[in-house]
Amino acid sequence: MSNTTRYPGLLAAGPLRIGGLCVPLPLVQGGMGVGVSLAELASAVANQGGIGVISAAIISRTPRYAGRGLSDAEALKLEIRRARGMTKGVIGVNIMMALSDNEALARAAAEEGADILFVGAGLPLTLPGCIPEGSKTKLAPIVSSGRAAALLIKWWKDKYGRLPDAFVVEGPLAGGHLGFKLEEIFEPRMRLEYLTQATLQETKKVKDGGGPDIPVIAAGGIFTGADIRAFLELGAAAVQMATRFVATRECDAPEAFKQAYVACAKDDIIIVKSPVGMPGRALSNAFMARVGLGQASPVRCRYHCISSCARDKSPYCIADALLCSLSGGTQDGLVFAGANAWRVDKMTTVPELIGELDREYTESLDGARDTRLPERIATL
Ligand SMILES: Cc1cc2nc3c(=O)[nH]c(=O)nc-3n(C[C@H](O)[C@H](O)[C@H](O)COP(=O)(O)O)c2cc1C
């Protein structure tokens, strides 16, 4: 069955246009490090008409590349090539600015012809300078406020004579590292609806000034097709979802990692302090309990992966903790998860999941056409 008949609702809501790039579905699979979203998941999503995203973080240490003496940039190029072998769809790469090798990764991804780079965990002020001249790779900063979007728009224009091709605005319900202070995470004014509106205001200023229409992609806690509809109605051009893609057969994480999502309860999802210097959202487990008691092993820095990591003071090594959960040690490592991970109740496949989102999207159009979003905003 072709995707045209498979996802009629979401296809009608699309396409997502980012410059010359045309994505049939208004859906981006969020990049998930370390090694949770690689070529298998990214190509599966791209094959269904969304943007599939490979996480570049410490990719050379993930099982496929470990021990081969490759740099992250070299491993990333191989992984993009692998994804290209599995799909003709749109493939993106997620890069964290906090990574020491962020510039090399961005250059490598552009050289390898990634369609788009999603860059967050720090403001990507210098990103355009890392991309080879003439590259067609689109650049999409991940921001957590309208202010950050405005700053990037001005900075890139002044310094590089270009604008971001899209923005992802990520709210505090996301998984992994969060671009908020600890005390901001649960503040009503930080709800994704507001952050999306604030970012849209900044892109509108660009358009009103005769500039391009920069698409805004909303991320963080979007779980159902009705949520997708709410954010598209608000003005987002697409949504980015990560947590829901973990418990899929195609996800690159080991089975134990996926089952930890299926098994977790609401109380198991906690905010952790990451050595990166940002709060993060993860599953509580024996490892986090040891960290809480100050009993985690002292840091031996083997990777020098994060430029902002306070190695001497960190209670644990984030790379070791993430790689441990990736090798199946979900009690002994760090398992990042979004606030809605407890709602994941079964294993599925990428086509089944997108089919479910499509049905929910269409039902929400038929049902609560004009009520849901205004209600959500009014109650903030
Ligand atoms: C397991 C996991 C790992 C993640 N790793 C990264 C990452 O390496 N870089 C990044 O920018 N975002 C990362 N994220 C955030 C996602 O890309 C995404 O924007 C966010 O989780 C969306 O919210 P949702 O999970 O509620 O759909 C991660 C999320 C999860 C669940």
The ligand as an ORCA input file, in Angstrom:
! r2SCAN-3c Opt
* xyz 0 1
  C      15.992      8.526     24.603
  C      16.056      9.968     24.145
  C      17.259     10.506     23.742
  C      17.326     11.825     23.255
  N      18.521     12.294     22.810
  C      18.589     13.529     22.245
  C      19.808     13.997     21.678
  O      20.826     13.319     21.661
  N      19.805     15.249     21.143
  C      18.675     16.043     21.129
  O      18.716     17.168     20.608
  N      17.505     15.607     21.648
  C      17.442     14.374     22.189
  N      16.242     13.912     22.680
  C      15.028     14.766     22.543
  C      14.208     14.354     21.316
  O      14.915     14.527     20.136
  C      12.861     15.074     21.179
  O      12.961     16.389     20.757
  C      11.994     15.086     22.406
  O      12.174     13.973     23.205
  C      10.546     15.203     21.955
  O       9.639     14.929     22.982
  P       8.898     13.501     23.095
  O       9.977     12.535     23.434
  O       7.930     13.736     24.175
  O       8.270     13.194     21.775
  C      16.161     12.612     23.198
  C      14.943     12.067     23.628
  C      14.874     10.764     24.096
  C      13.552     10.206     24.524
*
